[in-house]
Amino acid sequence: MDKIELLAPAGEWDAFLAAVENGADAVYLGGPFFNARQSAENFDGSQLKNAVEYAHVRDVKVYMAMNTLISDSELDKALRLAEEAFFTGIDGIIVQDLGFAGLLRRSLPGLKLHASTQMTVYNIHGVRILERLGFKRVVLARELSLEEIRYICQNTCLEVEVFVHGALCICYSGQCLMSSVIGGRSGNRGRCAQPCRLPYSLLKNNDVAAGDGKYILSPKDICLVNELESLVPSGVKCLKIEGRMKSPEYVATVTGIYRKYIDMAQNGKLCMEEGGSLANNEDFRALTQIFNRGGFSQGYLKGRTGYGLMAYQKPKNWGIYLGEVFSYNKESRKIRLRLKEDLSNGDGIEIWNGEDESPGGVVSEISVEGVRRKTAQKGELAELGSVKGRIHKGDKVYKTSDKNLAVKARESFSGRFARKVLLEGKIVIKRDMPLMLQAADKRGNTVQVKGNIPAQTAVNVPLTRERAIEQLSKTGGSPFEFSTLELQLDDGVTLPVSEINAARRKALEEMESLRRVPKHDEMRGEFGDKWDNGVYFPGNSRKKISKLKLAMLFYRILEELDYSSLGIDRIYLPFKYMLNNNAKKVIDACRACGQEVYAWIPPVVRGNWERLIDGGLDRLTGMGVDGVLAGNLGVIELVKKHSPLKVAGDYSLNVFNSMTSWELYSLGCSSVMLSHENTLRQIEGFRNVEGLEREVLVYGRVPLMISEHCPVGSIAGNTGPDSICAGECVKGEYRLRDRMGMEFPVLCDATDCISTIFNSNVLFVPQVLSKIKAAGIAYARLNIIDEEPQRVRELAELFRAEASGLPCTEERYEGIIEDIRKRGYTKGHYFRGV
């Protein structure tokens, strides 16, 4: 079995040391820009160089995350950063932006590209595209089951990386616009404000169905340490720990424990503990103590678990349950409780009193039976002080941090050179000759050092083999140790121990220098002349549009609506509806009126959906459908492989720059929708790709989240790990209500139980139509999700008039415009950006 790579996070230098010294095979970190954790400390040029050198000396790889969307104006800066990282010796770059990946592939062909989980690759079809695009590794979506992971591993030459521990996004990575649209902080740009960790209520029709004020979008962290027995032989290349925003102590603890059990799994030494787990109680308690949200889940590795996935009560670290408040003295501010776990001064506690902010703090005073102590044991009735806040008998108490665990974790990376590289050594000490010391590593590096003075015949005590080996083995101040030492020593000679020590130090210093040299540096001169044309591609002149066309996407079918009468140039109808016997009549009517008809496929389609698509593409072709609206790389591959239909790329492909539009055109798209996060100025700056039409959204609810988890089934339907979904989603219309009273429609797709959360306000920007036409945009799209037929007709008329440049449009349609404004609307990112 090939060695599986353990990949650990580093948001700053101490976390980097913690990862390396606790057994990580590779570390991923961010540079100063373009990474998905912009609020971490990250690594600038000199720090990155130091990190790469430190890691490479110890046989550890370093990957740099540049896993955000990058605008046209930023591409050159991003390329320069990637170039510097490449010549620093970085082992790979993790990329989200498809256009940026293409530039890296052409400009730095020696650089290994890893497709970030932000690219939302969840099936073999998406992986096939990455193979053609020159990627070395794919980080799969976290929503996949073990069977799906195995299948992909068995059918690709790419390295496969999966997350095994840490925070789990409730939305498919790369598909979340909630933080961006609501607060202007984009997850796709590394600034997510985590609105999923806020409380919501689930509304059914107009009533609160369940979950009032709970954290119904906040999942537990995943922990797959007990699943390594099945994961290790699955074919995955890399097991990844999430946590670039976590503490060095967290990185040290989690990395060290996973190192232990991965090694055991690969050596066939895993055995079941009492209770059916692979990790022993001490290790699992350490993982739980260092950070958890309501315990852990297995994510989707064994399928959906409904409410078992979620941490409804608190969105932050829970720690370990310590007991209930037995009594609280308001004057002395002391609480008494029967301990369920050991407790020490310096530990952190939190008392759950039902309020948003829980009282607690660092324990500074412990008494048991009136006697002051530094520690108290499990089972003892302890008195703790001083704790401020509204505290009541029966409140639950949690130990949120453990001083001893933190000290132990910090000790693991605070010592000097704890991680060692094995060398083979040979030393020759002969009479009347200086010593010769040779050291070699497994990479093929060899150093040879000659002493300064010759060995002499001993007058008193000769140098012994034991003494010579002892001195050579004193490598504690270096990152090396000798696995073997061959010694050739003449009998009866002597040599100062200082000579042996000096030779050892010099040999190890030279070996460290050899291992530190960046392997790409000698290639630097080859790329100096490539940058000027790096962001150029054929046909990048501004395209003049004679007519701005209108498109409408219908998330649901309106039976009473005559689609052919809308005067819309392109209609997107749900793929599943196209398979209905009544669809042919609608398609023929639209085509007769000169309208294009496309089948809309959701951005995430797995299982049942893939079978529907595979079996329905030929039927669509025969019905006269013009094309398919695809929101994922895998869907593009599936359609282009099996059908002559045109492919339009949807918003979920994250077309944030001109180069991404070029890459999608190269993959077979005839049109693409630009990212909802583009500003008007950025849209105006897009380069034209000859033969590719561009589209932007000008009206409708923006999809904020696409989730494998169904809040409707879990909350309203009470679907859990051991129950079957009762189909609650078809029994009404559902919305989420936040603390501000804003309501977000939830659309559930029962085909594969994917849920989509839409923005509370509609995007409404008829005023930009003339500017996007001047920018070469071919289609202005309207999203229809919960509008009535009459409103759809009114919207079509309004936007037709605006697109045609009719005077006084606002006065003619004052009624509908005023109604939209009263209900709530947004201009999106057209004028504010991210």
N, C-alpha and C positions, 0 to 999 in steps of 0.2 A: 504494500500500500504506500502510495506517495505521501510524503510528509504534508500534513495540512497546516496551513499558515494561520497563526493566531494574530489578528490585527487589532491593535489597541489605539484609543484616541489620545490626542494631546492638544489641549487648548493653550498651554503655556509650558515653560521650560521644566518646572518641577513635575508636571504631569507626564512630560516626555521622558524624563529620567525614571519616573515610576513605571512607565510602560516597559522600557528597555530592561530595567533591572529586575523586573518581575516576570520576565520570560516571553515578552512579545516577540514574534518573528518579524513583525512589521509594525510601523506606527504611521497613522495618518494625521495630518495637521494642515492648518490653513496659513496662507501667506497674508500680507497686509490687505489685499483686496480680493474680491470675486470669490469668496468662499461662504458657505451657507451658515457659518457661525461668526458673523462679523462682530458680535459683541464679546467674543472671546479675546484674550490677549493676542493670540496668534504669533506668527514668526516673521520678522523682517529679514532683510538680506543676510546680515551677519549672523543672526540667530539661526536662520535656516542652514547656513553653511556649517555652523557649529553642530547643529543637530545631525546633519547628514554625516559629517565626519565621525561624530561620536557613535552613531548607529552603525556605520559601515565597518568601523574597526571591530565591532562586536558581532558582525554577521547579521545585522538587523536592517531591513529595508525601510525606506521612508517614502511615503506617497503624499503628494500635496493635493489638497482639495481645491479645485477651481470650479466648484459645482453650483454656479449660479448662472442666470441669464445675463448676457452681456450685450450692450447696445452697440450700434455701429460706431459711435464716437469713442467707445471704450476698447474696441477690438485691438488697436495697435498697442495700447498700454497693457492689455492682457497678454498679448503675444510676447511683449518684452519681458513681462514677469515670468512667463512660462519658459522663455529662452534662458533667463538667468538661473531659474531653478534647474533646468536641464543640465546646464554646464556646471552647476554646483554639485551635480551627481544624483539628483532625485531619481527614484526608481520607477516612477509613474505619476500621472496626473489624473485625478478623478474629475470627470467632466459631465455637466448637465446639458450645456448649450450645444446643439447639433452643428450649428454653423461654426462655432469656435473650434469644435472637434475637427471639422474639416480643414480649417486653417492650420491647426497643429499637425495634422496628418501630412499636409503638403509642405509645411515650413520646417518641421522638425521630425523627419521620418524615423529617427532613432528613438523617439520618445514613446513610451508605452502608455496607451490610453485605456482608462477604466471608465466604463459607462456607469454613472452614478445611479443610485436608486431613484433619483429625481427624474430620470428619463422614463420612468414608469414602464419598464420592460417586465412582462409577466408571463410570456409564453415563448415557445420555440420560434414562432414567426418573427417576433421582435428581435430575438437573438440572431436569427439568420441575417437580418439587415445589419446588425452590429458587426458580424463577421465580414460582410462585404465592405463596411466602412473602415476596416482596419483596426478595430478595437482588440485589445488583448484580454480584457476581463469585463464581465458584466456583474454589477451588483443588483441582484434580483429584487423586485418589489417584495416588501415584507408580508404581503398577504398570501403568499403561496404555501400550499401544503407540502408535506414531505414527498408525496408521490409526484407532484408537479416538479419539485426540485430535482428529484431523481431522473425524471424523464428528460428534462433539459440537459442535465449533466451527461446523460448517455447519448445525446444527439447533437452535441456541439464540440468544437475544438477550442472554444473560449474557456478561460478560467472562470469558474462560477464562485461568487462571493455571496454569503448570506449573513444577516444579522442574527446573533445568538443572545444578546443581552443588552438591556437598556430601554430607553424611552421608545414608545410606539406611537406614531402619528395615527390619528383616527382616519385621516384622509390618505388616499394613495399619494405618495410623495411625488411632487411635481405637479399635482393637480389641485393644490389648495390655494385659493385666492381670498380666503376669509380675512386674514390679517391685512392683506393688501387693500381690499376694497373697503373694509370697515374703517381701518385706522391708518392706511397709507404706509404700512410697514410690511414689505413683501417677503414671504418665505422664499420665493424664487430669487430674491436678491440678498438673502442672508440676514433678514431683519425681522423674522417672524415674532409677533407679540403674543402668540399662543392664545388666541381667543377660545380655542377648544378647551382650555383649562378653566373657563368661567362657567358659572351656573346657568342653566336653561330650564325651561318648562316645555313639555310636549303638549301641544294643543291638538285635539281631534275636533274637526269642524271649528266651532267657536268656544269649546270648553277645554279646560285643562284635563288632559287624559291621565297623566301620571308624571312623576319625576319633577314635581314642582320645586324649583330652586336647587335641584341636584346637579352634579357635574356629569351630565349624561353624554358628553362628548370627550371625556377624559379617561383614556384607557390605562390599565395597569402597565407597568414595565414588563417586558418579556424576560424570561430566564429559561434558557434551554440547556443548562448544565446537566440536567437529568435526561436529556434526549441525545446526548453525544454518542451513545451506543448505536443509534440509528443514523445520526447525521454524519458521523465520521466516515462510514463506508458508502455514503450516498453518492460520492463523486465530486463533492464540493472541494474547491481548492483552498478557500479562505473562510474562516469564521470570524465575524466582526463584532466588536463591542462598541456600542454607541456611547457618547459621553464627552464631546469636546468642551462642553460647558460644565462638566463635573470637576470635583476637586482632585488633586493628586492622590489623596488617600483613597478615594473611590477607584481611581485607575489602578493603583497598586493592588488593592484588595481583589477587585474583580479579575484583573489580568492574572494574578498569581494563582487564583483558584481555578480558572479555566485552563491555565497552563498545566496544572496538576492533572486534571481529569482528561484533557485531550491526550496527554502523554499516556495515561493509563489506557485510554480507549485504543490508541494506536498500537500499544504493546499487548493488547488483549488481557489487561489486568483489571478491567472494570468489573465490579461485583455489586450486587444489589444489597443496599443497606436495609435495616429493619424499617418497615413502612413503605417499601417499594421504590425508594429513591436511590440514585447512584452516588450523589454527593452526601457525605456524612453530615450529621447534625451540626457540628461545629462550623463547617464550611458554609452550609446553607444559611445558618444563622448569621454568619458574617456578611454574606451577600444581602440578606434581608436588612440587617442593621445599617449597612453603609448607605443604602438607598432603596426604597421601594414605595410603591403607591398601592396600598391595600393588599399587599402580597404581590405575587407575580402571576403572570399567565404564560401560556405557551404560544401566545399570538394565534396565528392561523395554521400552525404547523400540522395540527390534527383536525383541521376544519374549523368552522365557525363555532363559537361557544356562547353566543348571545350575551346576556348580561354578565357572564363569567369573565368577559374580557375587560370589564369596566371597573373603575375606582370611583363610585358615585359620591362618596362622602367627603373626600378631600382630594385636591389635585396635586398636592405636594408630597414630600417625603413623609411617610407614616412612621418609619422606624419599627420598633418592636413593642408590642403591648406589654405594659408594665403592671396594670391593675386598675381598680376603681378607687376613687376617693372615698375613704372611710369617714373622714371628717375634715373640716377646714376651719381654722381659727382666724377670723378676719383681722383681729388686733395683732397677733404675732405673725400672721401671714404664713402659717405652717399647715401643711396637709399631712394626713396620715393615710397610709394604704398598705395592704398586704401585697408584697412584691411577688410578681410572677417571674421575674428575672433578677439577676444580680444587678446591683447599682453602686456606682462609685462617685465620689466628688469629682467634678469635672465633666460628668456625663450631661447631655442635654435632655430635657423633658418638655412635653407639651400636654396641656390638659384640654380635652375636647369638651367645651361648654356649650356647643351649639351655635357659637358666633363665628363670623368670618375670620376674625383674628383670635387665635387660641392663646391663652396665657401660658407662660412657661419660662424657660431659660436654662442656664447652666446650674447644676446642683452644686451648692457651696456648703450645705449643712445637712448632715444625716445623724439622726439619733435613733437608737433602738433601746426601748425600755429605759429611757431617760439618759442613756450613755451616748456621748458623742463618738461617732465612728467615721472613718474614711470610706468604709464600704458597708453594704448590707447585702445579705444573701437572699436568694429566692425562698419564699415562704415566710420571711420575717415581716412583722408589722413595723414599718419604718415611718419616722416623722421627718419631713423634708421642709426646709425653709431657705430663704424667704421667697414666697411666690405671690406675685400681685395679680389681681384680676377678679372677675366674677366667677367664683368656683363653688360648686355645689356637691353635696354627697351624691355618689353614683356616677359622677363624671369620669370618663375613661382617661387614663394617663398612658402616654407612650414615651418610650426612650428613643429620642430622635438621633442621638449621637452617643458613641461609646468612646470615652477617652482612651482606654487601653487599646482598643482596636485601631484608633487613629494613630497612637504612638507606635504601635507595631508596624502599621503600614508605612509611616514616615521613615522609620528606621530602615526599611527595606531599600530605600533609594537615597538615603542621606549618607551612607557609608561610601568610601572611595572604591570605585571599580569592583562592585560586587559581582557583576557578570563577567565571566572569564571565557576567553577563546583558547582552545587547546593548540599547543605547538609540539612539534617533535624536535628534540634538541640533541646535538652531538658536540662533545667537547674533547679536545685532545690536549693532554699535558705531557710533554716529553722533555727529558733532560736537555738543558742548554738551549731550549727553544721557547719563544713566547707561546702562551696558550692560544688555541684556535677554538672558537665557539660558533657553531652553526645552528640556526633556528629556521624551521619551515612550517608554514600553515597549510591547510587543506586547499587553499586557492592556488597553490603553486608558488607563492611568494617565498623567497629564501634570502636570508641575510647571513653574512659571515663576518665575524669580528676577530681581530688579532690583538693579543695583549701587548703590553709595553716592555715587560722585562722577562727574561728567560727563567724557566724553572731551574733550580739548583739542587745539587745533592744535599740531602738533609744532614745537618750536623747533630741535631738532637732528635726532634719528633718529626717524622715525615708526614706529608699530607695523605690523609686516608680517603678512600672512596666515599665513605659515609659523610665525611666533612665536605668534600667537594660537591656531592649531590645535595646536601643540605643547603649550602650557600646558593647553588643554582636554582633551587626550588623556591627561594624567597622572592616571589613575584607579586606580593601583596599590594604594592603600590602601582601596579600596572593592570591593564585589562587582559593579561595573559596568564596562563599557567602551562607547565610542561606535562603533557600526557605520557611522554616517554623521554628518557634521558640516556643516551649512550655515552659512556665515559671510557676513554683510553688514557690510562694513567701509568706512567713508569713507576716502578717500585723505588722507594727510597728517595723520592724527590720532595722538595718543598716549594711553596709559592705563596706569597702573601694573600690572605683571604680578600684583601681590598682589590687585588687584581681580578679575582673571580667575580666579585660584586660589580666592579666597573665594566667588565666585559658583558655581564648579564644585562646591566642597565642600558648599555649602548645598543646591544642586539635588540632588546625589546623596544627601545625608542625608534630604531630604524624600521623594525617591523610595523610599528604603529604608523609611521610616516608612509610606508608603502601601502598599507590598507586604507589610508585616509585619502589618497589621491582620487579626485573625481574621475570616473571612467570615461566621461564624455568630453572632458576638457580639450582633448587633442582634436576634437571635431569642430571646435569653435569657428575656425576660419572658413569652413565650408558654407556657412549660412549667412555670412555678412551681406551678400548681394541679393537676398531673397525677400527682404522685408518690404521694399518699395512696392512690390506687386502683390503683397500678401493678401490684401483685401480686395483685389480686383478679380472680376470674372467676366466672361464674354457677355455683351449685350447689356451693360449697366448704365445706359443712357436713360433719361427720364422719358417715360412713355406717355404720350398724349391720349387721353380718353375722350372720345367724342360724346359718349353718353354714359352717365353713371347708372348702373343697373341696380335694381332692388331684389333682395332675396328674403325669403321668410322660412324660418325653421319652426316646425310644429312639434313640440315635445309630446303632445297628445292630439289625437284625431278629434276634430269637431264635425260631427256627422251632419249638422245643419248648414255647414258652410260650403258654398260653391267656390272651390279653390281657383277654378279657371276664370272667375269673374273679377279677381283681385287686381289684375293688371300688373302682377309681379313677374319679373323676368326669370327667377329661379325659385323653385319650391323644394324644401327638404321635408320629406315625410318619413315617419319611423319605418325602419327596415321591416319590422314584424308586420306592420300594416300592409306593406307591399305584398306579403305572402297571402293576404286575404283575397278571397274571390271577388270582392267588390272593388278592389284597388284598381283593376285594369280599366274600369270605366272612368275613374277619376284621372288616371294617368293619361288616357286617350284625350279626355276633355282639355286637360292642361296643355298637352302637346299640340292640340289643334289650335290653341290660342297663342302658340309661339313660346310657351313657357318651357324652360328646362325642368326636368323632374329628377331629383336625386334621392337616393335612399340614405337616411341618416342612421349611422351606427354609433352607439354610445362610445365614449373614450375607453371604457373598460368592458371587455367582453370575454368571458371565460366559460368553460364547461358547456352548458346548454346553448349559450350564445354562439360559440364557435361552430357547433353542429348546425345551428340554424343558418349561419352565414355560408358555411361550406355547401349546404344543400340548397340554398336559395339563390346563389349568384346566377346560375344558368337561367333560372326562372325569371329573374329581374331583366336579364338581357333580352329574353323573348318577349317581355311585356313592353319593351320600348323605353325603359328607364335609361336616362342619360349617364348617370354615374352614381358614385357612392361617396358620402361624406364620412371620412375616416379620421378618428381622433387619436390614433395610436400607431406606432411604427409597425406593430404586428399586424394590424388590420390592413395597412398599405401592402405589406408583403402578401397577405392572404388573398387580397383582391387582385393584385397584379399577377399573381401566380396562376389564378384560376379563372380570370374573367377579362373580357375586352372593355369593360366599363371604365369610364373616366374616374379618377380619384381626386376629390377635393379634400385638402387638409383642414381639419378643424382647429379651433382655438387651443385645444388641449395639447397640441404639438409644440406650443410655446415658441411661436415665430417672433422673436424679439429683435432680430437683426436681419440684414439683407442676406448674409451668408447662409442663414438657416433656410431662407426661402429658396436659395440656390440648391442647397443639399436636398430639399424635399422635391424640387423639380427634377433633380437628377435621379431620384428614387421613383419618379413616375407621376407625381402630382401635377395636375393641370391648373389647379388654383389652390390658394392657401388663405386661411384667415389669420390675420396678424394677432398677436397677443393682446388681450384686454388690458395689459399693463403698459402698452406703448402710449406715449403722449402724441398729441397732434404734430408737434415739431419733429418727433422721431419718425412718425409716419411720412411726413413730408420729405424726410431725408433718406427714405428707403431707395436703394438702387433697383432699377427694373431688371427683371429676368425675362428675356425674350421668350414668349410662349407660355408664360405663367401669369395668371390673373390673381389679383389680390383682393381680399375682402376684409371689411371691418364691421364691428357691431355698432349700431346707432340707436337701437331700441331693444328693451327687454330685460328680464332678470338675468344677471350674470351667475352662472354656476359657481358656487364658492367652494364646495367640497364634494368629492366623489369617494364614497366609503364602502368597503366590504362589510362593515358592521351596519346593521339596521337598527337605528334607535326606536323605530316604530315597533318592530317585532320584539325587541328586548324589553322596552318599557311598557308599551300598551299591551303587547301580547305575552309578556312575561316568559319569553323564550330564553332558556338557559342551556347549559352544557349537556343536560340529559333529556331535553324536551324537543319536540318537533314544532316548527313554525306553524302557527294556526292561521296564517294568511291575514293578519290584522290589517296589513297595509291596503287591502282592497275594500275595507269596511268604512272608509271615510277619507277626508282630506286632512293632512297633518302639517303642522308648522311648529317651529321652535321659537320660543319667546325668550329674549334675553332680559337682563336686568333693567335695560332702558325702555323696555316695552316694545322693542322692534321685533317683528315676526318674520321668520324665514321659512318659506315653503319647503317641504320635504317631498321629493318625488321618489317613489320606490319602484324598482323594476323587478317584478316577480320572476322574470326568466332566470336570473341568477342571484336574486336578492341583493342587488347593488342599490344603494341609496344615494341620492344627490340632493344637496342643500343649496337653495338659491338665495340670492340677496333679497332683503326685505323691500328695497326700493328698486324701481325699474331704471335702467339706463335710458336717458332721453336727451339726445343731442341733435335735433334736426338742423341746428345752425351750423354744423360742421360739414354738411354735405358738399357745399361748393368748394371747400378747402381740400377735402379728401379726393374730390374729382380732379382738382388741379394737381394733386399729388400722384395721380396715376392709379388710384384705387378703382377697381372695376365694379365691385359689388358692395352695397351698403345693406347689411343684414338686420332683420328684426327677429327677435326670439319671442315665440308665442308659447306661453305655458299655462296661464290661468285666465286669459282674456276670453270674453264672450264673443260670439260671431260678429255682432254688430260693432264691437270695439275693434276687431281685426279689420273689418271693412273700412272703418274710419281711419285707422292707422295707415292702411295702404294708400288711401286717398291723400292723406296729409303728406306722407313722405314722397309720393309721386309728384305732388305739387312742388315740394321743396327741391327735389332732385331736378325738376324741370326749370327751376329758377323763376317760378311765377311770383309776381310782386304781391306784397302784403299777405303772405301766407299766414302769418301769425294772427292777423285780424280775421281772415276767412275761417280759421280753425280755432278760434279763441276758446270755444266751449270745451273741446277735447283737451287742449293744452292746459287749460285751467284745472280740469278734472285730474289730469296726470300730476300736476304740481301739488294739488291738495292731498292726493293719496300718498305722495312721496316719491321723489325721483332723485337721480344722481347724474352727474356728468362724468362719472368714472374717473379714469386717469388721463383723459384727453388734455387737461390743463394743469394737472398736479404731479403726475409721474410717481415713480417709486425709486 
